[in-house]
Amino acid sequence: MKSFHQTHAGELTPEAMQQEISSKGYVLVRGLLPNDAVTSVLNDVTRVLSAAGWLLQNHDPAERMANIDAACGDPDPAFKRVYQQVFNLESFHALPHHHALRRVMKMIVGEQAFVHPKPIGRLIFPRCEQLVVHPHQDYEFMGGDAECFTVWIPLHDCPVCVGPLRILEGSHRFGIQKHDRENLRVPEIPAGMAAGDEWAGGDVGAGDVLIFHSMTVHAASPNVSEQLRLSIDCRFQDASRSLNPANLVFAGESGKSWEKTYAGWQADDLKFYWKQMPLNFKPSKAELEVLAQTAASPAARAKYGRIVSQLD
């Protein structure tokens, strides 16, 4: 595996960023986010994990030393309960809106840079092969417009032994690649079948961000340390491009809602911020209303109905 090609926060220009994404499918920006912004989120997350018994009690929570007896991952109910507490954190949602990150993403997607409101937290226990994320494209899960970009933000220094992401350079040029969906927890591209140039990886530090196209094939390196790997994925796109409305709401049967998420927040500026924007939904709200009546299965009709109800 070759080393990441990298650039530094002080060297960025729109032309350089767009060229990097166009040629390689990703860009690693060193030192973009200030340490205090990242550490603030890390401290909030580790407080939740420590209270849940995921961390060894005789260590500082900031060390992220894992209690292996508590190891779990999605879709385990124990994982979902703790993950929801992390997702509800106000700081967790604020980090993707940091002005330094928004400035850079405008260089890539344009002045109408829109951040999807549902960041994803990765809470990865060490030495759990079944929890390793294998090669895939994010477009497989997002839909909408393919000109969408993921930003991966580690909440701490992430050497290779802790399991940072790795990128298949040039894989975005091959369009939608075939994912295996049978008997798998998460769809993935079969081993050795991903089209692209060469895998790139390496250490990623706190404050660094890894940005890649929705068609770029990526995977996690195994976490072979003794620590949890904690990171955030967030997605950006041009607000004028089509957007899958499922990326804004909670389409499942869990009873999650934005009202529950926002219940403990101190500020209001990030609550429902997307509802004031003239977004271009694909499928449209009218199409979703039809699907809520005509989809093939009761479960699908219920899902579309939930999406429609939360768009109002």
C-alpha positions in Angstrom: 0.0 0.0 0.0 1.4 3.4 -1.0 1.4 6.4 1.3 -1.4 9.0 1.1 -0.7 11.9 -1.1 -1.2 14.9 1.2 -1.6 18.6 1.3 -1.5 21.1 4.1 -4.2 23.5 5.3 -2.1 26.6 4.4 -1.5 25.5 0.8 -5.1 25.1 -0.4 -6.5 26.6 -3.5 -9.8 25.6 -5.4 -7.8 24.6 -8.4 -5.5 22.3 -6.5 -8.3 20.7 -4.5 -10.4 20.0 -7.6 -7.4 18.6 -9.4 -6.5 16.3 -6.5 -10.1 15.0 -6.3 -10.4 14.6 -10.1 -7.1 12.7 -10.5 -7.0 10.5 -7.3 -10.6 10.6 -6.0 -9.5 12.0 -2.6 -7.5 14.6 -0.8 -5.9 14.4 2.6 -5.6 17.8 4.2 -3.2 18.0 7.2 -4.0 20.2 10.1 -7.2 21.6 8.8 -9.2 21.6 12.1 -7.9 23.1 15.3 -7.0 20.6 18.0 -9.4 22.2 20.5 -12.4 21.7 18.2 -11.6 18.1 17.7 -10.7 17.4 21.3 -13.9 18.9 22.6 -15.9 16.3 20.6 -13.6 13.5 21.7 -14.1 14.4 25.3 -17.9 14.4 25.0 -17.8 11.1 23.2 -15.5 9.4 25.6 -17.6 10.5 28.5 -20.5 8.6 27.0 -18.4 5.5 26.3 -16.9 5.5 29.8 -20.3 5.7 31.4 -21.4 2.8 29.2 -18.5 0.6 30.4 -16.8 0.5 27.0 -13.5 1.9 28.4 -11.2 0.5 31.0 -11.9 2.3 34.2 -8.3 2.5 35.5 -7.3 4.6 32.5 -8.0 8.2 31.5 -11.0 8.1 29.1 -9.1 10.2 26.6 -6.7 7.2 26.1 -9.7 5.2 24.7 -8.4 1.9 26.2 -11.1 -0.6 25.3 -12.9 -2.9 27.6 -12.9 -5.9 25.2 -15.7 -7.6 27.2 -18.0 -4.8 26.0 -17.1 -5.1 22.3 -20.1 -4.7 20.1 -21.1 -3.1 16.8 -24.2 -2.3 14.7 -26.8 -3.8 14.7 -26.3 -5.0 18.3 -28.9 -3.4 20.6 -26.2 -2.5 23.1 -24.3 -0.7 20.4 -27.4 1.1 19.2 -28.2 2.4 22.7 -24.8 3.9 23.2 -24.5 5.2 19.6 -27.7 7.1 20.0 -26.3 9.0 23.0 -23.2 9.9 20.9 -25.4 11.0 18.0 -27.4 13.2 20.3 -24.3 15.3 21.3 -24.5 18.9 20.1 -20.7 19.0 19.6 -20.9 15.9 17.4 -23.2 17.8 15.0 -21.4 21.1 15.2 -17.9 19.8 14.1 -18.9 19.2 10.4 -20.1 22.9 10.3 -16.7 24.2 11.5 -15.8 27.3 9.4 -12.4 25.8 8.4 -14.0 22.7 6.9 -16.8 24.7 5.2 -14.2 26.9 3.6 -12.4 24.0 2.1 -15.6 22.2 1.0 -16.7 25.3 -0.9 -13.4 24.9 -2.9 -14.6 21.5 -4.0 -18.4 21.7 -4.4 -18.9 25.5 -4.8 -20.3 28.4 -2.8 -23.6 26.5 -2.1 -21.8 23.8 0.0 -24.4 21.9 1.9 -23.6 19.5 4.8 -25.9 16.6 5.3 -27.5 16.8 8.8 -26.8 13.2 9.8 -23.1 12.7 10.5 -22.0 9.1 11.2 -20.0 8.2 14.2 -17.6 5.3 13.9 -17.0 3.7 17.3 -14.6 0.8 16.4 -13.5 -1.7 19.0 -10.0 -3.2 18.5 -9.3 -6.7 17.4 -12.8 -7.4 16.1 -12.5 -8.6 12.6 -16.3 -8.8 12.1 -16.5 -5.0 12.7 -13.9 -4.0 10.1 -15.5 -2.0 7.2 -14.5 -3.6 3.9 -14.2 -1.9 0.5 -17.3 -0.1 -0.7 -18.5 3.2 -2.3 -20.6 5.6 -0.2 -22.9 6.2 -3.2 -24.2 2.7 -2.6 -25.8 3.9 0.7 -26.5 7.6 -0.1 -28.3 7.8 -3.5 -29.1 11.2 -4.7 -26.5 12.9 -6.8 -23.1 11.2 -7.3 -21.3 14.6 -7.0 -21.3 14.2 -3.2 -18.2 14.0 -1.0 -17.5 12.3 2.3 -15.2 13.9 4.9 -13.7 11.5 7.4 -12.6 13.2 10.6 -10.6 11.2 13.2 -11.2 12.5 16.7 -7.6 11.6 17.8 -4.3 10.7 16.3 -4.9 7.6 14.2 -1.8 5.6 13.3 -2.2 2.6 11.0 -2.4 0.2 13.9 -5.7 1.9 15.1 -7.4 1.4 11.8 -7.7 4.6 9.7 -9.4 4.5 6.3 -7.5 3.6 3.2 -8.4 4.7 -0.3 -8.3 3.0 -3.7 -6.9 5.8 -5.8 -8.7 6.4 -9.1 -11.6 4.1 -8.3 -14.1 7.0 -8.7 -13.5 6.9 -12.4 -15.1 3.5 -12.8 -18.7 4.4 -11.9 -20.9 2.3 -9.7 -19.1 -0.9 -8.8 -20.8 -4.2 -8.0 -21.4 -4.8 -4.2 -22.1 -8.1 -2.7 -25.3 -7.9 -0.6 -26.0 -11.5 0.3 -25.4 -12.8 3.8 -23.5 -9.6 4.7 -24.1 -7.1 7.5 -23.0 -4.3 5.2 -22.8 -4.5 1.3 -19.2 -4.6 0.2 -17.2 -5.1 -3.0 -15.9 -8.7 -3.1 -12.2 -9.1 -2.3 -9.9 -8.3 -5.2 -12.8 -7.1 -7.4 -12.6 -3.3 -6.9 -11.5 -1.4 -9.9 -9.0 1.4 -9.4 -5.3 2.1 -9.4 -3.5 1.5 -6.1 -4.5 1.4 -2.4 -3.2 4.4 -0.4 -3.1 4.8 3.3 -1.1 5.8 6.3 -1.3 7.6 9.7 -3.9 10.3 10.0 -3.7 12.8 12.8 -6.2 14.7 14.9 -7.1 17.8 12.9 -6.5 16.1 9.6 -9.4 15.4 7.3 -9.7 12.9 4.5 -12.1 14.0 1.7 -13.3 11.7 -1.1 -15.8 11.4 -3.8 -19.0 9.3 -3.3 -17.7 6.8 -6.0 -14.3 6.4 -4.4 -13.7 2.9 -3.1 -12.5 2.9 0.5 -12.1 0.6 3.5 -10.9 0.6 7.1 -7.6 -0.8 8.1 -7.9 -3.4 10.9 -7.7 -1.9 14.4 -5.0 -4.0 16.0 -4.3 -1.7 18.9 -5.8 -1.8 22.4 -7.8 1.4 21.8 -11.2 2.3 20.3 -11.0 4.2 17.0 -13.4 7.1 17.1 -14.2 9.2 14.1 -17.0 11.1 12.3 -18.1 10.8 8.6 -20.0 13.8 7.2 -21.2 14.5 3.7 -21.1 17.6 1.5 -22.6 18.5 -1.8 -23.8 21.5 -3.9 -27.2 22.4 -2.5 -28.6 22.8 -6.0 -27.9 19.2 -6.9 -30.4 16.4 -6.2 -30.5 15.0 -2.7 -32.0 11.7 -1.4 -34.4 13.0 1.3 -33.7 9.8 3.4 -30.4 11.5 4.2 -32.3 14.1 6.2 -34.7 12.1 8.3 -35.1 8.8 10.1 -36.7 6.3 7.8 -36.5 3.2 10.1 -38.8 1.9 12.8 -36.6 2.8 15.8 -38.6 5.9 16.8 -35.7 8.2 16.4 -36.5 11.8 15.8 -34.8 15.2 15.5 -36.8 16.4 18.4 -35.3 13.7 20.6 -31.8 14.5 19.3 -32.1 18.2 19.9 -33.7 17.9 23.4 -30.5 18.7 25.3 -28.9 21.2 22.9 -28.0 24.7 24.1 -28.1 26.5 20.7 -30.8 26.6 18.0 -28.8 27.5 14.9 -28.2 23.9 13.6 -31.7 22.7 14.4 -33.6 21.8 11.2 -31.3 24.2 9.3 -32.0 22.4 6.0 -35.8 23.0 6.1 -35.1 26.7 5.2 -33.3 25.7 2.0 -34.8 25.1 -1.5 -33.4 21.6 -1.8 -34.0 19.4 -4.8 -35.2 16.0 -3.6 -34.8 12.9 -5.6 -37.3 11.2 -5.3 -39.4 14.3 -4.9 -41.9 14.7 -2.0 -44.8 14.0 -4.5 -43.1 10.8 -5.7 -42.6 9.7 -2.1 -46.3 10.3 -1.3 -47.2 8.0 -4.2 -44.7 5.4 -3.1 -46.2 5.5 0.4 -49.4 4.3 -1.2 -48.2 2.0 -3.9 -44.8 0.4 -2.9 -44.8 -3.4 -3.2 -44.6 -4.2 0.5 -46.2 -2.8 3.7 -42.7 -2.2 5.1 -41.7 -0.1 2.1 -44.9 1.8 2.2 -44.4 2.6 5.9 -40.8 3.7 5.3 -41.8 6.1 2.6 -44.6 7.4 4.8 -42.2 8.1 7.6 -39.9 10.0 5.3 -42.8 12.2 4.0 -44.0 13.0 7.5 -40.6 14.2 8.6 -40.1 16.5 5.5 -43.1 18.6 6.5 
